[in-house]
């Protein structure tokens, strides 16, 4: 199928749909803007492949607030890191936890306390002797954080998975830090545990300087969240069937919509990786992915798209600097971008509003 034929067939499927879904959303800012504009045009729902993690962090921001710092500030100034739960061994983890070095003129060497990291901690720690592991099972993390928060406030505690003497020592070390940073990944801990950790950070700020640095999901997840914010005023998991943005984290969950048969056409976007939809059965699917995706069910239309900042220039969120950045293509090619593919699909739709709920 030629590209023109694929665009025409994709437009036909979208126009015939009563409840389209645009999911995955692994794309750059331009691709996200085009996808959200198409969703507004046809009354579709939108959801990112990592929205569970993003919305856990966002729940805490909205309910109780979060004190945040940047990777650079952490790397340059932090003398204490408090890691909570299992963490992805990604580039930011390597930079902040394993790659940090403190010259003598900056004072004390970096100290790292890792709470309940799970079975992969030894591999992730890479033999660094400044990492102290406290507890093992991730399931013990909420109780351990509660006990540590109590000891920081000099309140008594009940028995937990580690000794009271060790908790007392850690609480003293945390209070004695010059600048500490708590780090976690919402992919491995729930919103209430994140809120407990952020509460501990707030308590520590009464005695010293402490902040947080969540490790974010891949596929430009935070960049997409920001695009949703400035275009619609709400996060992903939003539908446009009412002709205005309607945010509902349960109703517009991509997996639930697909598995419950509540969508009759899916546009799946994964430009950073050849990632296929996770569900086993789905309605007609239009896939815009990098080459090599292994689909459980062949999509009705598959358009191979370029990787942002590799095949074409892109603006996306760069975790190492903590902001959006414009990047040139490292290996320019003729692969079509998600933004161009989605814009061409939108332009091929009929003008009579077909497909809108």
N, C-alpha and C positions, 0 to 999 in steps of 0.2 A: 504494500500500500504506500503510495506516495504521500509526502507531507500534506499536500493540498487535499488529497482524498481523506487523510486521517482527520484533518481539521474539519472538513465538511461532515464526516460521520460523527465526530464528537459533538458538533453543534446540533446535529439532528437528534442525538440521544438526549442532550440537555434540554432542547426545546420540547421534546415529548415527555419529559419528566414532570411529575407533580410535586415531588419532594427531593430535589437533588442535594447531595452532600459533597462538600469540598473538604477533603481530609488529608492527613499527612503534613502538608504545608511546610515541607522541608525545602525552603527556598530563600532567596534573598529578599531585601526590602521591596524591590521593584516587582518581583514575583508575587509577594504577599499583597501588595497594593492592587495588582491586577486581579488576583483571586478574590479578594474582598469586594472589589467593584463588580465582578461577575456574580458573586453571591447576592449582592444587593439588586442586581439586574434581574435575576431569575428566582429570587426568593429561596436561596439555598441556605443550608446550615454550614458552619465552618468549625473545624477542630484540628488542633495540631497533634502530631503523634506523641508528644511528650507533655500534653496538657495536664495530666494527673500531677506530675511533679511541680509544674509551674503554679497550678492552682493551690497546692498545699502551701507553698511559700506565700502566695498572694493572700490566702486566708488569714495568715498570721499578720501580714502587713495591714490588712483591713480591720482586723479585730483588736489587735493590741499594739501594733507598731513594731518596727525593726530598726535597729541602728546598724547601718551598713558602712563598710569601707571598700577600698579598691584593691586589686591584686598588687599594684605598684606600692601603695601605702603599706600593705602587709609585708611585702618583700623587703622594703627598705627599713621600716621602723619597728615591726613587731619583734618582741623578745620572747613571747609566749604564744603558742598555738594550742587551742583546745579543740581536738577533732572529735566528732560525735557520730558513732555508727559507721557502717561500711561506706567507703568512698570510692568513686570511680578512679581508676589509675590513668587519668587523662593528662593532657598537657599542663593544665593549671595545677593539678595535684603535683606533678613532677616539678613544676617551677616553684611553687610556694613551699611544699613540704620537704621534698627531696633535694631541690637545687639551691635552697637558700643558704647563703653564707654571710656571717656577720664579722666584718673586719674588727680588729681589736679596738680601734678608736671609737666604735659604736657601742662599746660596753659589753655586756654579758652575751654569751653564746645563746643561740636560739634553743629554747626548751619546748618540747612537744608532748602533750598528754593526749592519748588516744583512748576514748571511752568506747568499750564494746564494739570493736571493729569487725568481729566475725573471723572466719577461718583464714581469710586471705591477707590478714594484717602482716604476717611475717614476710611474705613476698613483697607487699607494697612498701614496707618499711625499708627494704633494701639493705638491711644490716646497719642502719644508722643507729648509733648508740645514744643519741639525744632524744629518741622516741620512747616514752614510757607508756606501756599498754596497761590499762586499768579495766578489768572485766573482759569478758570474751563474747558471750552470746548477745546479739543485737536486741533480743527480747528483754534483756535486763536493763537496757538503756534508760527507759522512763523512770524506773525506781532509783537508779544510780544518780541520774540528774537531780531528782527531787531531794535525795539525801545530800548531794553535794551543795545544792542551793541552800539547804537548811544549815549545813556546817559553815558556809560562807557568812551566813547571818547569825552564827553562834547559837543555833537552836539545836535541841537534842534530836537524835534520829533513832529509828528502829533498825533492826538487823537487815543488811542488804548483801549483795553478792560479793562485796569486797570488805576488807576490815575497816573498822572505825578509825584506826590509827592511820591507815593509808589515806582515807578521805580527809582526815584532819591535815595531813601533810600537803595534799593537793590544794585544799582550800587556802592554806597559808601561802603556798607558792603562787596561786592565782592572784591573791590580794597583793602580793609583793611585786607583781609584774609591772613594768613601766608602760608597756602597750601590748595588750593581748588581743587575739582574734579567735573567735569561735568559728569553726568550719564544719559544714555538713552537706549532705546531698539529700534533697527531698525525694529522690527516687527510692531511698532505703528507709526513711523514717516518716512517721505520720505528722499531721499538722499540730496535734497536741504536744508531741515531743519537741517539735520545733519551737512552739510557744514557750515550753518549759526552759529550753536552752536560751532563748532570747530574754526570758525573765531573769535567768542567772546572769546574763550579760548586763542587764539593767542594774541588778544588785551590785555587781562588781564596780560599776561606774560611780558608786558612792564612795569608793575607796581608791580607785585607780582609773586608768583609761583602758577601756575594753570595747571591742566592736565585733561585727560578724562579717563573714564572707561565704555565702552559699555557693556551692559548686553547681553550675547550671547544666541542664541537658544539652545535648548536641543539636545539630540541624537548625541552627539559628533560632532556637526556641524563644529566647528572651527578645530577640529582634522582632519576631512575629508578634509577641505579646505587645510590644511597644507600637507596632503598626496598627494592631487592633485598637489600641487605646486612642491613638490620635485620629483614626478614621471613624470609629464607632462609639467611643466612650466607654466600652466594655471589653473584657477579654475574649479569647476564643471560647468555643462552645456556645456559639451565638447563632440564632436563626433569623432570617429576614423574610419569612413567610407572611408576617403581619405588615410588611412594607416598612418596618423600622427595626432596629437591632433589638432582639429579645435574648438576653443572656440567661441560660439555665444550664448549670453544669451536669445535671442528670439527663434532662430532656435531649440535649444536643451532644451527648457522648457518642463519638463516632462508632465505637464498637457496639454499643447498645442499639443505635439506629440501624446498623447493618445486620446484626444478628436477629433483631426483632422484626425485620422486614419493613421498617418505617421509612426507608429511603428506596427510591426506585432508579437511582443513577448516582454513581460515585465518581468524582474526579479525585484521583489519588496523586499527590505530588511528593516526590522525594528526589531532589536534585543533588543533594550532597552525597548520598549513598544509594546503592541499588536496593532500596528497601521496599518490600512488597507489603500489601495490606495484611494484618494479622489474622483476619477472620477466614474461616474455611469456605463459607458460602456467602455470596454477595450478589446484588443486582448488577446489571451491566456496568462495567468499570472502564473509565478512561484513565489510563496511567501515563503520567508524565514523570519519568524517572531516569536516573543515570543508567547506562548500559549494564546488563547483567542481573537484573532483578529476577528472583525465582518465584513466580506466582503459583499459588496453590490452584487458582482457577485463572485461565488465560483471560486477560482483559479484552474487552470488545475492541478497544483502540489503545495502542501503545505508541507514544511519541517519545523517542530518546532525546533527552534534553541535556544541555551543557551544565557543568558544575560551576557554581558561582565562584568567582575569583580564580578559576582555573581556565575554563573555556571562554569566559567573558568577564568583563569588569563587573564589580558588584559592590553594594553597600550591605554589610551585615554586622551583627554583633560579634565583637572579638573579645573573648573572655580574658585574655592575657592583659588587656588594657582597660577592660571594664566599660566599653562604650561602643557605639556604632562607628564603623570606619569604612571609607571608600578604598577599595583595593583594585589594582589593575589585574588583568588576566595574566596568570603565570605561564600558561601554554595556550595562547589564543587559537580558537578553532572556529569552524563554521557551524557548530552545533547550535540549534535554536535554544534560546533561553526560555525559562518558564514564563516570564513576563510577556515575551513575544507570542508564545504558543497560546497562552490564556487570552491575550488580547485578540488574537486572530479568531479564536473560538467565539468570543463575545461578539466580534464584528460580523460573524457568519450567522448569528441568530436572527430569526425573523423579527420584524419591528412591531408585531402585534401583541407582544407580551406573552407569547406562548411559553409555557413552562413555569410561569409564576403562579404561586398558590393564590 
